[in-house]
Amino acid sequence: MTSYTLHTPAGNFRAFKILIAAEYNSIPITIPEFDALKVSSASPSGKAPILETPSGQIIFESNSISRFIAKLRRDTGLMGNGSLVDEAMVDQWCDFASQKLELPACVWWYPVAGYMPFHKVANTKAKVDFAAALAILDKHLGIEGKEYLVNSQITLADITVVSAL
């Protein structure tokens, strides 16, 4: 089977959704020792993760990479049941995770980790925004019998949201 190469530093939370989707879809992915110079020259954004396809093409941005991996095998249902509506619903939760979970979580966590300076106003807003996002998830999943974000099985939406959390 064809192998893809994921260039990412160890422990990059944005790579988790890619690796989990690959595991669900039985897509082999190799992760070489991280080379920041290679990533900065290969990615238009200059940031990891990037996925190198067997033909040498580069895909950047973690959501795009995870969607690509999920779509390699439609039979697993990671993008929904095959309808455009299901695929859009998966996309909406992936975007939700990036904008409503990852963003405030990073603003909240990065000062603690020393990645950026602490700003009280930004920190307070991040906590409020994160709590609001959790309330949206709680309401959606609180629907009687609702176990997954889209339909009745694990999709990339669930993987992306859990990876962001």
MIPARO-28065 format. One record per residue (C-alpha): residue in three letters; y, z, x. Coordinates in steps of 0.5 Angstrom, whole numbers, padded with zeros to 4 digits, always signed. Layout:
! residues N
ALAYZX ...
//
This chain:
! residues 165
MET+0000+0000+0000 THR+0007-0001+0002 SER+0011+0004+0005 TYR+0018+0006+0005 THR+0022+0010+0010 LEU+0027+0015+0008 HIS+0032+0017+0013 THR+0035+0024+0011 PRO+0036+0031+0015 ALA+0030+0036+0013 GLY+0032+0040+0007 ASN+0037+0035+0004 PHE+0037+0037-0003 ARG+0039+0030-0005 ALA+0032+0027-0002 PHE+0028+0032-0006 LYS+0028+0028-0013 ILE+0026+0022-0009 LEU+0020+0025-0006 ILE+0018+0028-0012 ALA+0019+0021-0016 ALA+0015+0018-0010 GLU+0009+0023-0011 TYR+0009+0022-0018 ASN+0009+0015-0017 SER+0004+0015-0011 ILE+0009+0011-0007 PRO+0008+0013+0001 ILE+0014+0015+0004 THR+0015+0016+0011 ILE+0021+0021+0014 PRO+0022+0020+0021 GLU+0026+0024+0026 PHE+0033+0024+0023 ASP+0038+0019+0027 ALA+0045+0021+0024 LEU+0047+0015+0028 LYS+0042+0010+0025 VAL+0044+0013+0018 SER+0052+0012+0019 SER+0051+0005+0021 ALA+0046+0003+0016 SER+0049+0006+0010 PRO+0056+0004+0007 SER+0058+0011+0005 GLY+0055+0013+0012 LYS+0051+0019+0009 ALA+0044+0020+0008 PRO+0039+0019+0005 ILE+0038+0012+0005 LEU+0032+0008+0004 GLU+0029+0003+0008 THR+0025-0002+0004 PRO+0019-0006+0008 SER+0023-0012+0008 GLY+0029-0008+0012 GLN+0033-0008+0006 ILE+0037-0001+0005 ILE+0039+0003-0001 PHE+0044+0008-0001 GLU+0046+0014-0006 SER+0040+0019-0008 ASN+0040+0017-0015 SER+0040+0010-0014 ILE+0034+0011-0009 SER+0030+0015-0014 ARG+0031+0010-0020 PHE+0028+0005-0015 ILE+0022+0009-0013 ALA+0021+0011-0021 LYS+0022+0004-0023 LEU+0016+0001-0018 ARG+0011+0004-0023 ARG+0013+0003-0030 ASP+0006+0006-0032 THR+0008+0013-0030 GLY+0013+0013-0035 LEU+0018+0016-0030 MET+0024+0012-0033 GLY+0022+0013-0040 ASN+0017+0010-0045 GLY+0019+0003-0043 SER+0025+0002-0048 LEU+0032+0001-0046 VAL+0034+0007-0050 ASP+0029+0011-0046 GLU+0032+0009-0039 ALA+0039+0010-0041 MET+0037+0017-0043 VAL+0034+0018-0037 ASP+0040+0015-0033 GLN+0045+0020-0037 TRP+0041+0026-0035 CYS+0041+0024-0028 ASP+0049+0022-0028 PHE+0049+0029-0032 ALA+0046+0033-0026 SER+0050+0029-0021 GLN+0057+0031-0024 LYS+0056+0037-0028 LEU+0051+0041-0024 GLU+0051+0038-0017 LEU+0058+0038-0016 PRO+0060+0045-0018 ALA+0054+0048-0015 CYS+0056+0045-0008 VAL+0064+0047-0009 TRP+0061+0054-0010 TRP+0056+0054-0005 TYR+0059+0050+0001 PRO+0064+0055+0003 VAL+0058+0061+0003 ALA+0054+0056+0008 GLY+0061+0055+0012 TYR+0061+0047+0010 MET+0068+0048+0007 PRO+0073+0053+0007 PHE+0073+0058+0001 HIS+0078+0057-0005 LYS+0078+0062-0010 VAL+0081+0057-0016 ALA+0076+0052-0014 ASN+0070+0057-0013 THR+0072+0060-0020 LYS+0072+0053-0024 ALA+0066+0051-0020 LYS+0062+0058-0023 VAL+0065+0056-0030 ASP+0063+0049-0030 PHE+0056+0050-0028 ALA+0055+0055-0033 ALA+0058+0050-0038 ALA+0053+0045-0036 LEU+0047+0050-0036 ALA+0049+0052-0043 ILE+0049+0044-0045 LEU+0042+0044-0042 ASP+0040+0050-0046 LYS+0042+0047-0052 HIS+0039+0041-0051 LEU+0032+0044-0049 GLY+0033+0049-0054 ILE+0031+0044-0060 GLU+0024+0046-0063 GLY+0019+0044-0059 LYS+0023+0040-0054 GLU+0020+0041-0047 TYR+0023+0035-0043 LEU+0030+0032-0043 VAL+0027+0025-0045 ASN+0021+0024-0050 SER+0015+0029-0049 GLN+0013+0028-0041 ILE+0016+0029-0035 THR+0021+0023-0033 LEU+0026+0022-0027 ALA+0031+0026-0031 ASP+0027+0033-0031 ILE+0026+0031-0023 THR+0033+0030-0022 VAL+0036+0036-0026 VAL+0031+0041-0023 SER+0032+0038-0016 ALA+0040+0040-0017 LEU+0038+0047-0020 
//
